[in-house]
Amino acid sequence: MAERHPRNRTGRGPLRRGLAAAALAVGMLTASSAPGYGTGPTAPAPGPQFTPLTAAVMTEPAPFRATDGKTHLSYELLTTNALPSSARVRLDRVEVRDVRTRRVVGSLSGQALADAANPVGDPLPGADGYTPAPPGPVPTVIPGSQQWVVWLDLVLDRGQRVPRVLEHHLSGAVLTASGPSPFEETVQITPTDRTEPLNLDAPVRPGTWYSSESCCGNTHHRRGLGPINGRFYVPQRFAIDWYRVGEQGQTWEGDPARLASYLSYRQPVVAAAGGRVVEVQDGIPDNTPPVTPPVPPIEETVGNHVTVEVAPGRYLLYAHLTPGSIEVREGDHVEPGRVLGLIGNSGNSTTPHLHFQVMTTPEFFPTDSPPFTFRKFRVVGQVEPRIWDDNLGIQPTGVLPITPSPYDGPHHARYPLDREVLEF
C-alpha cells in the first residue's frame, strides 16, 4: 500500500488523539470555572476546545408579539453527541444568552428540558394526541453519535429588549465508567432576524374562528420536523388551522362523517394581503371525515391550495381547499379580501379546515415558516384540551369546551396562540 502524504499523516494524528481524549472525557471535558447559573454576566467562553456536543440552529430566531402581550422567539437547536456510541452525554441545562451582555434570556432544565428535547427521528408523544403527553424522562441523556432536537420557545417580558445576537450555553456531564465528567460549552452564536413579521388581514370572512395547532406548544405544526432534500426543516412552525365556530360553540352539527356537517366546509377563503398568485393546485378530492386519511404523496400534502407572493421571500399559503372552488390562476394579481376558493378537506386533512401560514418559498416542501400577525381581532375564549384536525370529528359532540381566556379582548398586530377562539 502506498504511504500517505506525511503532512496528512502527521496532521491527522493529533486530531485523532484529541478526539479520543474527548471521548474518554479526560482533561478537555472537565467542568468550567465559570460562575454558576444566574442572570448576571458570565466569563467569556475559552478558546478552542473539544466539545462533546455540537449544535446548530435551523433558522434565524424571529421575534413576534402574541396575544399574551409578550415577545416570543420560537426556533430549534439541533444537538449532536459527537462522542462514540458508547459515550452518553447527560444534558442538564440549555441557556440562551444575549451575546452582548451575557445575560440569560431563557433556559431549559429538568422536566422542562425533558419535555422539549427528543431524537430527530423519534418525536415526543403528544404531538398527535388528545391528552397531554406523559412527562419526558429526567435527566435528558443523549446517546453517543445521536442527534437530538431541542425545541426553544422563549418568552420575553414586556419591555425586554430582543437581543441582536444569541448564544447557547450547554452544561451537563459525559457519563463514563469511572463516573460523570462535567462539561460546559458555548455553541451556535446566531443573529436574530430583524425582519418585521407580516401584519395581515384575516384569511377568512368575519365571524368566530378556532385557531388550532398554532405556536408554541407540542403540536404537529410547531414540532413537525421534516427531512427534505437532505436537510431538516420545520415547514409549519407558525401555521394555523382555522375552524368556523357557531353561536353555540359548535364546529360541526349532525353526522360528523358528512363534510356538510362541518361549519368550516365551503366557507370562503380570502386574500390576507395583496400580491401575485405563484402556485395553484386543484383536482384533489376531499377526504371523508372523521377518519384520518393515509399519508398522501408529498406533492399532495397541502391538498388543493393557492400560494400568493406578497413580498420578496414571503408567500402566503391557503391549503386544503375543496376541489373546483379555486377562483384564481397563476399570475393573477389579487387584492386583500379577494375570494381565492372555499375551505375543503383535501390533502393531509381529516376534517375541513383552512391551513394558513407564511412561507419563504413558493412551494411547501421545502420551506421555512416565519411568524406573522393579524391587524385586528378579538379573543373571546380558549379551549383547554387539545382538540384538532385528527380528533375534532370524533368528539361526543361538535361543541368546543370554550372557557374564558386571560387574553380576552381586542388585539392589534398580534399572533393568536394555540387553541384560542377569536372573532375577526
C-alpha positions in Angstrom: 0.0 0.0 0.0 1.3 3.4 -0.9 2.3 5.6 2.1 0.0 8.6 2.8 1.5 12.0 2.4 3.5 12.8 5.6 1.7 16.1 6.2 -1.7 14.4 6.1 -0.4 11.6 8.4 1.0 13.9 11.0 -1.9 16.4 10.7 -4.5 13.7 11.5 -2.6 12.1 14.4 -3.1 14.9 16.9 -6.7 15.3 15.9 -7.4 11.6 16.3 -5.7 11.6 19.7 -7.6 14.7 20.8 -10.9 13.2 19.8 -10.0 10.0 21.7 -9.2 12.1 24.7 -12.5 13.9 24.4 -14.4 10.6 24.1 -12.7 9.4 27.3 -13.7 12.7 28.9 -10.1 13.3 30.1 -8.9 16.8 30.7 -10.8 18.6 28.0 -14.3 17.9 29.3 -13.8 18.9 32.9 -16.1 21.5 34.5 -15.7 25.1 33.5 -14.7 27.5 36.2 -17.3 30.0 35.1 -19.7 31.2 37.8 -23.0 29.5 38.5 -26.2 29.9 36.7 -28.0 33.2 37.0 -29.0 36.2 35.1 -25.8 38.1 35.7 -22.9 38.3 33.2 -20.5 35.4 33.0 -16.9 35.0 31.8 -16.4 34.7 28.1 -16.1 31.3 26.5 -12.5 29.9 26.4 -10.5 29.4 23.2 -10.6 26.3 21.0 -11.7 23.2 22.8 -13.1 19.8 22.1 -16.8 19.7 22.9 -18.9 16.6 23.5 -22.0 18.3 21.9 -22.2 20.2 18.7 -25.2 22.4 17.9 -26.8 24.3 15.0 -30.0 26.4 14.7 -32.4 25.7 11.9 -33.5 29.2 11.3 -32.7 32.7 12.5 -34.9 33.3 15.5 -37.6 35.8 14.6 -39.3 37.8 17.3 -43.1 38.3 17.2 -45.8 39.7 19.6 -48.5 37.3 20.6 -51.9 37.7 22.3 -50.3 37.4 25.8 -48.7 40.8 25.0 -45.2 39.4 25.2 -42.5 38.9 22.6 -41.7 35.3 21.6 -38.8 33.6 19.9 -39.5 30.1 18.7 -36.8 28.1 17.0 -34.9 24.8 17.2 -31.4 23.7 18.2 -30.1 20.6 16.6 -27.7 19.0 19.1 -25.4 16.1 18.3 -23.5 13.9 20.7 -20.1 13.8 18.8 -18.7 11.1 21.0 -18.6 7.3 20.2 -21.8 5.3 20.6 -20.6 4.0 23.9 -20.3 7.5 25.4 -23.6 9.0 26.7 -24.0 12.7 27.5 -26.3 14.0 30.2 -27.6 17.4 29.2 -28.6 19.2 32.3 -29.3 22.8 31.1 -29.6 24.8 28.0 -29.3 28.6 28.4 -29.9 31.1 25.7 -27.9 34.3 26.3 -27.5 37.8 24.9 -24.1 37.8 23.3 -23.6 41.5 24.1 -24.5 41.4 27.8 -24.1 37.6 28.5 -27.4 37.7 30.3 -29.7 34.7 30.2 -32.9 35.4 28.2 -34.3 31.9 28.5 -33.3 28.4 29.8 -34.4 24.8 30.0 -33.5 22.3 32.6 -35.0 19.3 34.5 -38.6 18.4 33.4 -38.9 21.4 31.1 -35.8 20.3 29.1 -37.0 16.7 29.0 -40.3 17.8 27.5 -38.6 19.9 24.9 -35.9 17.5 23.6 -36.1 14.4 21.5 -34.1 12.3 19.0 -34.7 13.7 15.5 -36.4 10.5 14.3 -38.4 9.8 17.5 -40.8 12.7 18.3 -42.1 13.2 21.8 -45.5 11.7 22.4 -48.4 14.1 22.5 -48.0 16.0 19.2 -50.6 13.7 17.6 -52.7 13.1 20.7 -55.7 14.4 22.6 -54.5 14.2 26.1 -51.3 15.8 27.4 -48.1 13.8 26.7 -46.6 11.9 29.6 -43.6 13.6 31.2 -40.3 13.0 29.4 -37.6 11.0 31.2 -35.4 13.0 33.5 -32.4 13.5 33.2 -32.1 14.1 29.5 -29.4 11.7 28.3 -28.2 11.7 24.7 -26.6 8.5 23.5 -23.3 8.7 21.7 -23.3 9.5 17.9 -27.0 10.6 18.1 -28.7 13.8 17.1 -31.5 15.4 19.0 -33.6 18.5 18.6 -34.2 21.0 21.4 -37.4 23.0 20.8 -36.8 26.5 22.1 -39.8 28.8 22.8 -38.5 31.9 24.6 -40.9 34.4 26.1 -39.6 37.9 26.9 -41.3 40.1 29.4 -43.0 43.2 28.3 -40.4 45.9 27.5 -37.5 43.4 27.5 -35.2 44.1 24.6 -34.7 41.4 21.9 -31.0 40.6 21.7 -29.4 41.2 18.3 -27.2 38.1 18.7 -27.9 35.0 20.8 -25.5 32.2 22.0 -26.4 28.9 23.5 -24.7 27.6 26.7 -24.9 23.8 27.3 -23.9 22.1 30.5 -24.1 18.6 31.8 -21.8 15.6 32.0 -20.2 12.9 29.9 -21.2 9.6 31.5 -18.2 7.2 31.7 -17.4 4.0 33.5 -15.4 6.0 36.1 -18.2 8.4 36.8 -19.7 11.6 35.3 -17.3 14.2 33.9 -18.9 17.6 33.9 -18.7 20.0 31.0 -19.9 23.4 29.9 -19.7 24.8 26.4 -21.0 27.8 24.5 -22.2 26.9 21.0 -24.0 28.3 18.0 -23.9 32.1 18.0 -26.7 33.3 15.8 -28.2 36.7 15.0 -31.9 37.2 15.5 -34.0 38.0 12.4 -34.7 41.8 12.3 -37.4 41.4 9.6 -40.7 42.7 10.8 -43.4 40.0 10.7 -46.0 40.4 8.1 -49.1 42.1 9.5 -52.1 40.6 7.7 -55.8 40.8 7.3 -57.9 37.7 8.2 -57.7 34.9 5.6 -61.4 34.1 6.2 -64.7 36.1 6.3 -65.8 37.8 9.6 -67.1 35.5 12.3 -65.9 33.3 15.2 -63.0 31.0 14.4 -60.9 28.5 16.3 -57.1 28.8 15.9 -55.8 25.3 16.2 -52.2 24.0 16.2 -50.6 27.5 16.3 -47.5 28.2 18.3 -46.0 27.4 20.8 -46.5 24.0 22.4 -46.2 20.4 21.5 -48.3 20.5 18.3 -47.8 18.8 14.9 -47.2 22.3 13.4 -44.7 23.6 15.9 -42.8 20.3 16.3 -43.2 18.9 12.8 -39.5 18.1 11.9 -39.2 17.1 8.2 -36.1 15.6 6.5 -36.5 17.1 3.0 -33.9 17.1 0.2 -31.1 16.1 2.5 -31.7 18.5 5.4 -34.1 19.2 8.2 -36.9 21.8 8.1 -39.8 22.8 10.3 -42.0 23.9 7.4 -45.2 24.6 9.6 -43.6 26.2 12.6 -46.2 29.1 12.8 -49.0 27.6 10.7 -52.6 27.8 12.0 -55.6 25.6 11.2 -58.8 27.6 11.2 -62.2 26.2 12.1 -65.5 28.1 11.9 -67.4 28.2 15.2 -71.1 28.6 15.6 -73.1 30.6 18.1 -73.3 27.7 20.5 -69.6 26.9 20.2 -70.1 24.1 17.7 -67.7 23.2 14.9 -70.0 20.5 13.4 -73.6 19.5 13.7 -75.3 16.3 12.8 -73.3 13.4 11.3 -69.5 14.0 11.6 -69.0 11.6 8.7 -70.5 14.1 6.3 -68.5 17.0 5.0 -71.5 19.3 5.0 -71.9 18.8 8.8 -68.8 21.0 9.4 -69.3 24.7 9.7 -66.0 25.4 8.0 -66.8 23.4 4.9 -67.1 25.6 1.8 -66.5 28.8 3.8 -64.8 31.4 1.6 -61.0 31.8 1.8 -59.9 35.4 1.2 -56.6 37.0 0.5 -55.0 38.2 3.7 -52.7 40.6 1.7 -52.3 41.7 -1.9 -49.9 40.0 -4.2 -49.3 37.7 -7.1 -50.5 34.2 -7.3 -47.5 32.0 -7.9 -48.9 28.5 -7.4 -52.3 26.8 -7.8 -53.1 23.2 -7.3 -56.6 21.8 -7.8 -58.4 18.5 -8.6 -57.5 16.6 -5.4 -60.7 15.1 -3.9 -61.9 15.9 -0.4 -61.3 13.2 2.2 -64.3 11.7 4.1 -64.2 12.7 7.8 -63.6 11.9 10.6 -61.1 9.1 9.7 -57.5 10.2 9.3 -56.6 9.6 5.7 -53.4 7.7 4.5 -50.4 10.0 4.2 -50.6 11.4 0.7 -47.8 11.7 -1.8 -45.5 14.6 -0.8 -46.8 16.8 -3.7 -50.4 16.5 -2.3 -49.6 17.2 1.3 -51.4 20.5 1.5 -54.1 19.4 -1.0 -55.7 21.9 -3.3 -54.2 25.3 -2.5 -53.3 28.8 -3.5 -49.9 30.4 -2.9 -49.5 34.2 -3.1 -46.3 36.1 -3.2 -46.8 39.2 -1.0 -43.2 40.5 -0.5 -39.7 39.4 -1.5 -39.2 36.0 0.1 -42.7 35.9 1.7 -45.5 33.8 0.4 -49.0 33.1 1.9 -50.3 29.5 1.7 -54.0 28.8 1.7 -54.4 25.0 1.9 -56.9 22.1 1.9 -59.4 23.8 -0.4 -62.3 21.9 -1.8 -61.8 20.8 -5.4 -63.2 23.0 -8.2 -63.6 26.0 -5.9 -60.4 27.9 -6.7 -61.2 31.3 -8.4 -57.7 32.5 -9.3 -54.9 31.4 -11.7 -51.1 31.5 -11.5 -50.0 35.0 -12.5 -53.2 36.8 -11.2 -52.7 39.8 -9.0 -55.1 39.8 -6.0 -56.2 42.5 -3.6 -56.8 42.0 0.1 -60.2 40.4 0.6 -60.4 38.7 -2.8 -62.0 35.3 -2.6 -59.5 32.6 -3.5 -61.5 29.5 -3.0 -63.5 27.5 -0.5 -62.5 25.5 2.6 -62.3 21.8 2.0 -60.7 18.6 3.2 -58.2 17.7 0.6 -54.6 16.5 1.1 -53.4 15.6 4.5 -56.5 16.7 6.3 -59.1 14.8 8.4 -61.8 17.4 8.9 -62.5 20.5 6.9 -60.3 23.5 7.8 -58.1 26.2 6.4 -54.4 25.6 6.8 -52.8 29.1 6.6 -49.2 30.2 7.0 -46.3 32.3 5.7 -43.6 30.6 3.7 -40.2 31.7 2.5 -40.5 29.8 -0.8 -43.4 29.3 -3.3 -43.6 25.6 -2.5 -44.5 24.0 0.8 -41.7 21.4 0.7 -39.0 22.6 1.4 -39.7 25.9 3.1 -39.2 27.8 6.3 -42.0 29.1 8.4 -41.6 32.7 9.7 -44.1 34.3 12.2 -46.8 36.7 11.3 -49.5 38.8 13.0 -53.1 39.9 12.2 -54.1 43.5 12.1 -57.1 43.2 14.4 -59.2 40.5 16.1 -60.9 39.9 19.4 -60.1 36.9 21.6 -63.4 35.5 23.1 -62.2 32.3 24.8 -59.9 29.4 24.7 -60.1 25.6 24.5 -58.1 23.7 27.2 -58.0 20.2 25.8 -56.1 19.7 22.5 -58.9 19.4 20.0 -57.5 19.5 16.5 -57.8 18.0 13.0 -57.4 14.4 13.8 -59.9 14.3 16.7 -62.3 17.1 16.1 -64.8 14.8 14.4 -64.7 12.0 17.0 -65.7 14.2 19.9 -69.0 13.3 21.6 -70.4 16.5 20.1 -69.1 19.2 17.8 -69.3 21.8 20.6 -66.0 23.1 21.7 -65.4 23.3 25.5 -64.7 27.1 25.4 -63.7 28.8 28.6 -62.6 32.4 29.3 -59.1 33.3 28.2 -56.8 35.6 30.2 -56.2 37.4 26.9 -59.9 38.0 26.1 -60.5 41.3 24.3 -59.3 43.2 21.3 -55.8 42.7 19.8 -53.9 44.5 17.1 -50.8 43.3 15.3 -50.6 40.1 17.3 -50.2 36.4 16.6 -53.0 34.1 18.0 -51.7 31.5 20.4 -52.7 27.8 20.2 -56.4 26.9 20.8 -57.7 30.5 21.1 -61.2 31.3 19.9 -61.4 34.7 18.3 -63.6 36.9 16.2 -62.4 38.6 13.0 
